[in-house]
Amino acid sequence: MQAQSIYFKNYQTHDGLSNSTVKCITQDVQGFLWLGTRNGLNRFDGNQFKIFRHNASDSTSIGSSSILSILTDSKGILWVGTTRGTYCYDPIKENFTPFRGVPIGEVNAIHEYAGFIWLLSNGKLYRYNSYTTEIIPFDQNKNTIVAITSSKKGGLWTTDNNSTIQRYQVNTSKFVEVDLKKIDRKALANTKTVYAINDSLLMVGTINSAYLFDFKNGRLKNLFASHYPNKVIQANC
């Protein structure tokens, strides 16, 4: 039995991509890849790109060409976060409808977790119930949220500009702080993002390194201490 070779092809603006800075990516229910860039939303069918940009004379165009986040939810709806709010894509008309429930601003993350759509807009977190259309703002500690991450196994997490890490509790609909700074306050003083690998392992990205925290034994491990000192680790997953 022989392993197959993995092939990568690089796509640039000369291949039809609207901008070389890709901020986010998702795949919709039809199989299209969507790539959000600093100058346009790109739909890729495997051969060519179709670009969607803001058009001031078209009210059904996307509200901004600077794309920050994308989500394909469990209903197949494509959500797009921009520097000027959130928009939902209509695949039949190939246009966009603004999501009015959240103040217009920079929508840096959109996630689906526990049956809700979660939006990070202007440093504030909002929970949207698509069945009741109810929108609840979560202002946990008055700090600015810098990142949210979610996974089926690991849950929904946030971190803010004070390096406070919080986990969403489904049974209480509240966030609970996980105070990792008690373990190493200096190392985690500039937390930029978190990601739960599963219910016992949490990856923490800081301005200087990346750490792996094990809930079972309470240990914190610097992943890059000996190989990549003083590197910025930041990613929104």
Secondary structure, DSSP 8 states (H G I E B T S, - for coil): ------------GGGT-S-S-EEEEEE-TTS-EEEEETTEEEEE-SS-EEEE---TT-TTS-S-S-EEEEEE-TTS-EEEEETTEEEEEETTTTEEEE-TTS-SS-EEEEEEETTEEEEEETTEEEEE-TTT--EEEE-SSSS-EEEEEEETTTEEEEEETT--EEEEETTTTEEEE--GGGT-TTTTTTEEEEEESSSSEEEEEESS-EEEEETTTTEEEESSTTTSTT-------
